Amino acid sequence: MASPLVQPPRSVPAGGRFIRQVPPTPLVPVTIEPVLGEVWCKLEFMNPSGSTKDRIARHILEKAWRRGELRAGDTVVEASSGSTSIALALACAQMGLRFVAYIPSSATHERGLMIRAYGGEVRRVEGAMSSVLEAAREAAEAHGWFPARQFENPDNAEAHRMFTGPEILAQMECGCVDAVASGVGTGGTLLGLWQAFDDAGCGARAYAAIPCEGASFRDNAECSSLVFSKEVPGVADCLSALYRDWQQGPRGGAIEELNIDDGLCLDLTRRLWALGFPVGPSSGLNLAAALEAKRQLGRDARVVTVFPDRMERYFSHRVFSELRGED
């Protein structure tokens, strides 16, 4: 029986298999500080591979297929510390594609296992993220593989503008939001959501969460854009190309950067576990930024954030050290 995530071909070459856009994930109110009221949280960890990166993986690959850049049996390559590679591995398995992930040597062991479980190949690279990106770029050029290029590919943000953002607006009773808060890895989630809200006439603010010091995230780069993107060639201010272009563009004034203490991120992550949300540290970062946005905008402000991924890819991360009996 065919997977329920695989839909019949729609004017694609013989042998090609397109997959449906993922079903809408829940949007739920979360109250951590009663004086601030509720924050609306998009449960993106409920996507098929366990992260919001399913959105961009499907969109990037399907658009490339329609443009004739991919066909059944081709190889996709990406430089990613984990979640994007996991999502691409799943999508490639569903579309009849091969996938090769270049990941930092510091990425958690769990992530490599998840990539390989979906049939992807993992190649760990020593050194800074610039080395990982360069290795993936060289492999794409040498072998003729399709590079997903999440840090600069506009289809990344477009996936959230076209799908995630409108989902949120449809799930909000009032049909509008006042602000969106998120960490910035590639910048695609925050940019795409803000574009969707702005296009809908919400006049929403965008809050970019930047974890201070990064001590808690140094071994888990994807949680922190400040660490994850600092060595990306051509990127200004240690951030991704997508985010840089937004900052420097005509609508860049809508962004406010918030410095978030990394210890608070981990504390909020554990508090979310206690509330029944099986999330990773990036959810704690995003929630902290959303709470700060509420402080600035007021209790009645409709602030939205995203819980990006599930906890199991972080079992060897510091956030679980107490449960492992290490503290």
C-alpha positions as a Markdown table, in Angstrom:
| # | Residue | x | y | z |
|---|---|---|---|---|
| 1 | Met | 0.0 | 0.0 | 0.0 |
| 2 | Ala | 1.3 | 3.4 | -0.9 |
| 3 | Ser | 2.3 | 5.8 | 1.9 |
| 4 | Pro | -0.5 | 8.2 | 2.9 |
| 5 | Leu | 2.2 | 11.0 | 2.4 |
| 6 | Val | 2.7 | 10.1 | -1.2 |
| 7 | Gln | 0.1 | 11.4 | -3.7 |
| 8 | Pro | -0.4 | 10.4 | -7.3 |
| 9 | Pro | 1.9 | 12.1 | -9.9 |
| 10 | Arg | 0.7 | 15.4 | -11.1 |
| 11 | Ser | 2.1 | 16.0 | -14.6 |
| 12 | Val | 5.6 | 14.7 | -13.6 |
| 13 | Pro | 8.0 | 12.5 | -15.5 |
| 14 | Ala | 7.4 | 8.8 | -15.4 |
| 15 | Gly | 8.5 | 7.3 | -12.2 |
| 16 | Gly | 8.3 | 10.6 | -10.3 |
| 17 | Arg | 6.4 | 10.7 | -7.0 |
| 18 | Phe | 5.2 | 13.9 | -5.5 |
| 19 | Ile | 4.2 | 14.1 | -1.8 |
| 20 | Arg | 1.4 | 16.1 | -0.3 |
| 21 | Gln | 2.2 | 19.2 | 1.7 |
| 22 | Val | 2.2 | 18.2 | 5.3 |
| 23 | Pro | -1.1 | 18.4 | 7.1 |
| 24 | Pro | -1.7 | 21.5 | 9.2 |
| 25 | Thr | 0.0 | 21.3 | 12.6 |
| 26 | Pro | -1.8 | 22.5 | 15.7 |
| 27 | Leu | -1.6 | 26.1 | 16.9 |
| 28 | Val | -2.1 | 26.2 | 20.7 |
| 29 | Pro | -2.0 | 28.9 | 23.4 |
| 30 | Val | 0.7 | 28.4 | 26.0 |
| 31 | Thr | 0.8 | 30.4 | 29.3 |
| 32 | Ile | 4.2 | 30.4 | 31.1 |
| 33 | Glu | 3.9 | 33.8 | 32.8 |
| 34 | Pro | 0.3 | 34.5 | 33.7 |
| 35 | Val | 0.9 | 38.2 | 33.9 |
| 36 | Leu | 1.9 | 38.2 | 30.2 |
| 37 | Gly | -1.0 | 36.1 | 29.1 |
| 38 | Glu | -0.8 | 33.4 | 26.3 |
| 39 | Val | 1.6 | 32.9 | 23.5 |
| 40 | Trp | 0.3 | 31.2 | 20.4 |
| 41 | Cys | 2.7 | 28.3 | 19.6 |
| 42 | Lys | 2.7 | 26.4 | 16.3 |
| 43 | Leu | 3.5 | 22.7 | 17.0 |
| 44 | Glu | 5.9 | 22.1 | 14.1 |
| 45 | Phe | 7.5 | 19.2 | 15.9 |
| 46 | Met | 4.4 | 17.2 | 14.8 |
| 47 | Asn | 5.5 | 17.2 | 11.2 |
| 48 | Pro | 6.4 | 13.8 | 9.7 |
| 49 | Ser | 10.1 | 13.9 | 10.3 |
| 50 | Gly | 9.7 | 15.7 | 13.6 |
| 51 | Ser | 10.6 | 19.3 | 12.6 |
| 52 | Thr | 9.5 | 22.4 | 10.7 |
| 53 | Lys | 12.1 | 21.6 | 8.1 |
| 54 | Asp | 9.7 | 19.2 | 6.5 |
| 55 | Arg | 8.0 | 22.4 | 5.1 |
| 56 | Ile | 11.1 | 23.6 | 3.2 |
| 57 | Ala | 12.3 | 20.1 | 2.2 |
| 58 | Arg | 9.1 | 19.3 | 0.3 |
| 59 | His | 8.8 | 22.8 | -1.2 |
| 60 | Ile | 12.4 | 23.0 | -2.4 |
| 61 | Leu | 12.4 | 19.5 | -3.9 |
| 62 | Glu | 9.0 | 19.8 | -5.6 |
| 63 | Lys | 9.8 | 23.2 | -7.2 |
| 64 | Ala | 13.1 | 21.8 | -8.4 |
| 65 | Trp | 11.3 | 18.8 | -9.9 |
| 66 | Arg | 8.8 | 21.1 | -11.7 |
| 67 | Arg | 11.7 | 23.2 | -13.1 |
| 68 | Gly | 13.3 | 20.0 | -14.5 |
| 69 | Glu | 16.3 | 20.2 | -12.1 |
| 70 | Leu | 15.4 | 16.8 | -10.5 |
| 71 | Arg | 14.1 | 13.5 | -11.7 |
| 72 | Ala | 13.7 | 10.0 | -10.1 |
| 73 | Gly | 17.0 | 8.5 | -9.1 |
| 74 | Asp | 18.9 | 11.9 | -8.8 |
| 75 | Thr | 21.0 | 12.8 | -5.8 |
| 76 | Val | 20.2 | 15.7 | -3.5 |
| 77 | Val | 23.0 | 17.2 | -1.2 |
| 78 | Glu | 22.8 | 19.6 | 1.7 |
| 79 | Ala | 25.0 | 21.0 | 4.4 |
| 80 | Ser | 23.0 | 20.9 | 7.6 |
| 81 | Ser | 23.6 | 20.2 | 11.3 |
| 82 | Gly | 20.6 | 17.9 | 11.4 |
| 83 | Ser | 17.0 | 18.9 | 11.1 |
| 84 | Thr | 17.0 | 19.9 | 7.5 |
| 85 | Ser | 19.0 | 16.9 | 6.5 |
| 86 | Ile | 16.5 | 14.6 | 8.4 |
| 87 | Ala | 13.6 | 16.3 | 6.6 |
| 88 | Leu | 15.4 | 16.0 | 3.2 |
| 89 | Ala | 16.2 | 12.4 | 3.8 |
| 90 | Leu | 12.5 | 11.6 | 4.4 |
| 91 | Ala | 11.3 | 13.6 | 1.4 |
| 92 | Cys | 13.9 | 12.0 | -0.9 |
| 93 | Ala | 12.8 | 8.6 | 0.3 |
| 94 | Gln | 9.3 | 9.4 | -0.6 |
| 95 | Met | 10.2 | 10.9 | -4.0 |
| 96 | Gly | 12.6 | 8.2 | -5.2 |
| 97 | Leu | 15.7 | 10.4 | -4.8 |
| 98 | Arg | 19.1 | 9.7 | -3.2 |
| 99 | Phe | 20.3 | 12.0 | -0.4 |
| 100 | Val | 23.7 | 12.9 | 0.9 |
| 101 | Ala | 24.0 | 15.0 | 4.1 |
| 102 | Tyr | 27.2 | 16.9 | 5.1 |
| 103 | Ile | 26.9 | 17.7 | 8.8 |
| 104 | Pro | 29.3 | 19.1 | 11.3 |
| 105 | Ser | 31.3 | 16.6 | 13.3 |
| 106 | Ser | 29.7 | 18.2 | 16.5 |
| 107 | Ala | 26.1 | 17.3 | 15.4 |
| 108 | Thr | 24.5 | 14.8 | 17.8 |
| 109 | His | 24.7 | 11.1 | 17.1 |
| 110 | Glu | 20.9 | 10.8 | 17.1 |
| 111 | Arg | 20.6 | 13.0 | 14.0 |
| 112 | Gly | 23.0 | 10.9 | 12.0 |
| 113 | Leu | 21.0 | 7.8 | 12.9 |
| 114 | Met | 17.7 | 9.5 | 11.8 |
| 115 | Ile | 19.2 | 10.5 | 8.4 |
| 116 | Arg | 20.5 | 7.0 | 7.8 |
| 117 | Ala | 17.2 | 5.5 | 8.9 |
| 118 | Tyr | 15.5 | 7.2 | 6.0 |
| 119 | Gly | 18.1 | 6.0 | 3.6 |
| 120 | Gly | 20.3 | 9.1 | 3.5 |
| 121 | Glu | 24.1 | 9.0 | 3.6 |
| 122 | Val | 25.9 | 11.0 | 6.3 |
| 123 | Arg | 29.3 | 12.6 | 5.8 |
| 124 | Arg | 30.7 | 14.4 | 8.9 |
| 125 | Val | 33.1 | 17.3 | 8.4 |
| 126 | Glu | 35.6 | 18.6 | 10.9 |
| 127 | Gly | 35.9 | 22.4 | 11.4 |
| 128 | Ala | 33.6 | 25.3 | 11.1 |
| 129 | Met | 30.3 | 25.4 | 9.3 |
| 130 | Ser | 32.1 | 27.0 | 6.4 |
| 131 | Ser | 34.0 | 23.8 | 5.9 |
| 132 | Val | 30.7 | 21.8 | 5.8 |
| 133 | Leu | 29.2 | 24.2 | 3.3 |
| 134 | Glu | 32.3 | 24.0 | 1.1 |
| 135 | Ala | 32.3 | 20.2 | 1.2 |
| 136 | Ala | 28.7 | 20.0 | 0.1 |
| 137 | Arg | 29.2 | 22.6 | -2.6 |
| 138 | Glu | 32.3 | 20.8 | -4.0 |
| 139 | Ala | 30.4 | 17.5 | -4.0 |
| 140 | Ala | 27.5 | 19.0 | -5.8 |
| 141 | Glu | 29.7 | 20.4 | -8.5 |
| 142 | Ala | 31.9 | 17.3 | -8.8 |
| 143 | His | 29.0 | 14.8 | -9.1 |
| 144 | Gly | 26.3 | 16.9 | -10.6 |
| 145 | Trp | 24.1 | 16.6 | -7.5 |
| 146 | Phe | 21.2 | 19.0 | -6.7 |
| 147 | Pro | 22.2 | 21.3 | -3.9 |
| 148 | Ala | 19.2 | 22.4 | -1.6 |
| 149 | Arg | 21.1 | 25.5 | -0.4 |
| 150 | Gln | 18.8 | 26.2 | 2.5 |
| 151 | Phe | 20.8 | 29.3 | 3.6 |
| 152 | Glu | 20.2 | 31.2 | 0.4 |
| 153 | Asn | 17.4 | 29.5 | -1.4 |
| 154 | Pro | 14.3 | 31.8 | -1.6 |
| 155 | Asp | 12.1 | 28.7 | -1.8 |
| 156 | Asn | 13.0 | 28.2 | 1.9 |
| 157 | Ala | 11.1 | 31.3 | 3.1 |
| 158 | Glu | 8.5 | 30.8 | 0.4 |
| 159 | Ala | 7.4 | 27.5 | 1.9 |
| 160 | His | 6.4 | 29.3 | 5.1 |
| 161 | Arg | 4.9 | 32.3 | 3.3 |
| 162 | Met | 2.7 | 30.0 | 1.2 |
| 163 | Phe | 1.8 | 27.3 | 3.7 |
| 164 | Thr | 2.8 | 27.8 | 7.4 |
| 165 | Gly | 1.8 | 31.5 | 7.6 |
| 166 | Pro | -1.7 | 31.1 | 6.1 |
| 167 | Glu | -2.3 | 28.0 | 8.3 |
| 168 | Ile | -1.6 | 30.2 | 11.4 |
| 169 | Leu | -3.9 | 33.0 | 10.1 |
| 170 | Ala | -6.7 | 30.4 | 9.5 |
| 171 | Gln | -6.2 | 29.0 | 13.0 |
| 172 | Met | -6.3 | 32.3 | 14.8 |
| 173 | Glu | -9.9 | 33.2 | 15.6 |
| 174 | Cys | -9.3 | 36.9 | 14.6 |
| 175 | Gly | -7.4 | 35.9 | 11.5 |
| 176 | Cys | -4.5 | 38.2 | 12.3 |
| 177 | Val | -1.4 | 38.4 | 14.5 |
| 178 | Asp | 0.6 | 41.3 | 16.0 |
| 179 | Ala | 4.1 | 39.7 | 16.1 |
| 180 | Val | 6.1 | 36.6 | 15.3 |
| 181 | Ala | 9.2 | 35.5 | 17.3 |
| 182 | Ser | 11.7 | 32.9 | 16.2 |
| 183 | Gly | 15.4 | 32.1 | 16.3 |
| 184 | Val | 17.2 | 32.5 | 13.0 |
| 185 | Gly | 19.1 | 29.6 | 11.6 |
| 186 | Thr | 18.6 | 30.1 | 7.9 |
| 187 | Gly | 16.1 | 32.9 | 8.5 |
| 188 | Gly | 13.5 | 31.1 | 6.4 |
| 189 | Thr | 10.9 | 30.5 | 9.1 |
| 190 | Leu | 10.8 | 34.0 | 10.5 |
| 191 | Leu | 11.0 | 35.7 | 7.1 |
| 192 | Gly | 8.3 | 33.5 | 5.5 |
| 193 | Leu | 5.9 | 33.9 | 8.4 |
| 194 | Trp | 6.4 | 37.6 | 8.7 |
| 195 | Gln | 5.8 | 37.9 | 4.9 |
| 196 | Ala | 2.6 | 36.0 | 5.2 |
| 197 | Phe | 1.3 | 38.1 | 8.0 |
| 198 | Asp | 2.4 | 41.4 | 6.4 |
| 199 | Asp | 0.8 | 40.4 | 3.1 |
| 200 | Ala | -2.4 | 39.8 | 5.0 |
| 201 | Gly | -2.3 | 43.3 | 6.3 |
| 202 | Cys | -1.6 | 42.4 | 9.9 |
| 203 | Gly | 1.2 | 45.0 | 10.4 |
| 204 | Ala | 3.0 | 42.3 | 12.4 |
| 205 | Arg | 6.4 | 42.9 | 14.0 |
| 206 | Ala | 9.2 | 40.3 | 13.6 |
| 207 | Tyr | 11.4 | 39.4 | 16.6 |
| 208 | Ala | 14.6 | 37.5 | 15.9 |
| 209 | Ala | 15.9 | 35.6 | 18.9 |
| 210 | Ile | 19.7 | 35.6 | 19.3 |
| 211 | Pro | 21.0 | 33.4 | 22.2 |
| 212 | Cys | 23.6 | 35.2 | 24.3 |
| 213 | Glu | 27.1 | 33.7 | 24.7 |
| 214 | Gly | 26.0 | 30.4 | 23.1 |
| 215 | Ala | 27.7 | 28.3 | 25.8 |
| 216 | Ser | 24.7 | 25.9 | 26.0 |
| 217 | Phe | 24.4 | 25.6 | 22.2 |
| 218 | Arg | 28.0 | 25.4 | 21.1 |
| 219 | Asp | 27.7 | 21.6 | 20.6 |
| 220 | Asn | 24.3 | 21.8 | 19.0 |
| 221 | Ala | 24.8 | 24.4 | 16.3 |
| 222 | Glu | 21.3 | 24.3 | 14.7 |
| 223 | Cys | 19.7 | 25.8 | 17.8 |
| 224 | Ser | 21.7 | 29.0 | 17.4 |
| 225 | Ser | 22.0 | 31.1 | 14.3 |
| 226 | Leu | 24.8 | 33.1 | 16.0 |
| 227 | Val | 26.9 | 29.9 | 16.1 |
| 228 | Phe | 25.5 | 28.0 | 13.1 |
| 229 | Ser | 25.9 | 30.7 | 10.5 |
| 230 | Lys | 28.9 | 32.7 | 11.6 |
| 231 | Glu | 31.2 | 31.1 | 9.1 |
| 232 | Val | 28.9 | 31.1 | 6.1 |
| 233 | Pro | 30.7 | 32.7 | 3.2 |
| 234 | Gly | 29.3 | 36.1 | 2.2 |
| 235 | Val | 27.0 | 36.3 | 5.3 |
| 236 | Ala | 26.9 | 39.6 | 7.1 |
| 237 | Asp | 26.8 | 39.9 | 10.9 |
| 238 | Cys | 27.1 | 36.1 | 11.4 |
| 239 | Leu | 23.7 | 35.5 | 10.0 |
| 240 | Ser | 22.3 | 33.7 | 6.9 |
| 241 | Ala | 22.1 | 35.2 | 3.4 |
| 242 | Leu | 18.3 | 35.1 | 3.5 |
| 243 | Tyr | 18.3 | 37.1 | 6.8 |
| 244 | Arg | 20.9 | 39.5 | 5.7 |
| 245 | Asp | 19.0 | 40.3 | 2.5 |
| 246 | Trp | 15.9 | 40.9 | 4.5 |
| 247 | Gln | 17.7 | 43.2 | 6.9 |
| 248 | Gln | 19.2 | 45.2 | 4.1 |
| 249 | Gly | 16.0 | 45.3 | 2.0 |
| 250 | Pro | 13.2 | 47.9 | 2.1 |
| 251 | Arg | 11.2 | 46.0 | 4.7 |
| 252 | Gly | 14.1 | 45.2 | 7.0 |
| 253 | Gly | 12.9 | 47.8 | 9.6 |
| 254 | Ala | 10.2 | 45.3 | 10.7 |
| 255 | Ile | 12.8 | 43.2 | 12.5 |
| 256 | Glu | 13.9 | 43.6 | 16.1 |
| 257 | Glu | 16.7 | 41.4 | 17.5 |
| 258 | Leu | 16.3 | 40.1 | 21.0 |
| 259 | Asn | 19.3 | 38.8 | 23.0 |
| 260 | Ile | 18.2 | 35.7 | 24.9 |
| 261 | Asp | 20.2 | 34.1 | 27.7 |
| 262 | Asp | 20.9 | 30.6 | 26.7 |
| 263 | Gly | 20.4 | 29.3 | 30.3 |
| 264 | Leu | 16.8 | 30.7 | 30.1 |
| 265 | Cys | 16.3 | 28.8 | 26.8 |
| 266 | Leu | 17.2 | 25.5 | 28.4 |
| 267 | Asp | 15.1 | 26.2 | 31.5 |
| 268 | Leu | 12.0 | 27.0 | 29.3 |
| 269 | Thr | 12.6 | 23.9 | 27.3 |
| 270 | Arg | 12.4 | 21.8 | 30.4 |
| 271 | Arg | 9.3 | 23.6 | 31.6 |
| 272 | Leu | 7.7 | 22.8 | 28.2 |
| 273 | Trp | 8.5 | 19.1 | 28.8 |
| 274 | Ala | 6.7 | 19.3 | 32.1 |
| 275 | Leu | 3.7 | 20.7 | 30.2 |
| 276 | Gly | 3.7 | 17.8 | 27.8 |
| 277 | Phe | 5.5 | 19.3 | 24.8 |
| 278 | Pro | 8.3 | 17.0 | 23.6 |
| 279 | Val | 10.5 | 19.7 | 22.1 |
| 280 | Gly | 14.1 | 20.6 | 21.6 |
| 281 | Pro | 16.1 | 23.7 | 22.9 |
| 282 | Ser | 15.1 | 25.9 | 20.0 |
| 283 | Ser | 11.6 | 25.8 | 21.3 |
| 284 | Gly | 12.8 | 27.3 | 24.6 |
| 285 | Leu | 14.7 | 30.0 | 22.7 |
| 286 | Asn | 11.6 | 30.8 | 20.6 |
| 287 | Leu | 9.3 | 30.9 | 23.6 |
| 288 | Ala | 11.7 | 33.2 | 25.5 |
| 289 | Ala | 11.7 | 35.6 | 22.6 |
| 290 | Ala | 7.9 | 35.5 | 22.3 |
| 291 | Leu | 7.5 | 36.3 | 26.0 |
| 292 | Glu | 9.9 | 39.3 | 25.6 |
| 293 | Ala | 7.7 | 40.4 | 22.7 |
| 294 | Lys | 4.7 | 40.2 | 25.0 |
| 295 | Arg | 6.5 | 42.4 | 27.5 |
| 296 | Gln | 7.1 | 45.0 | 24.9 |
| 297 | Leu | 3.7 | 44.9 | 23.2 |
| 298 | Gly | 1.4 | 44.2 | 26.1 |
| 299 | Arg | -0.7 | 41.3 | 27.4 |
| 300 | Asp | -3.3 | 41.6 | 24.7 |
| 301 | Ala | -0.8 | 41.3 | 21.9 |
| 302 | Arg | -1.3 | 38.3 | 19.6 |
| 303 | Val | 2.2 | 36.9 | 19.5 |
| 304 | Val | 3.0 | 33.7 | 17.6 |
| 305 | Thr | 6.1 | 31.5 | 17.7 |
| 306 | Val | 7.1 | 28.0 | 16.5 |
| 307 | Phe | 8.1 | 24.9 | 18.4 |
| 308 | Pro | 10.5 | 23.7 | 15.6 |
| 309 | Asp | 11.5 | 20.1 | 16.5 |
| 310 | Arg | 11.2 | 17.1 | 18.7 |
| 311 | Met | 13.3 | 16.2 | 21.7 |
| 312 | Glu | 14.7 | 12.8 | 20.6 |
| 313 | Arg | 17.4 | 14.4 | 18.4 |
| 314 | Tyr | 18.8 | 16.1 | 21.5 |
| 315 | Phe | 19.2 | 13.1 | 23.9 |
| 316 | Ser | 23.0 | 13.6 | 24.0 |
| 317 | His | 22.7 | 17.4 | 24.2 |
| 318 | Arg | 23.4 | 19.4 | 27.4 |
| 319 | Val | 19.6 | 20.0 | 27.9 |
| 320 | Phe | 19.3 | 16.3 | 28.9 |
| 321 | Ser | 22.4 | 16.2 | 31.1 |
| 322 | Glu | 20.5 | 16.2 | 34.4 |
| 323 | Leu | 18.2 | 13.4 | 33.3 |
| 324 | Arg | 21.4 | 11.4 | 32.2 |
| 325 | Gly | 22.7 | 11.9 | 35.7 |
| 326 | Glu | 25.5 | 14.2 | 34.7 |
| 327 | Asp | 24.6 | 17.2 | 36.9 |
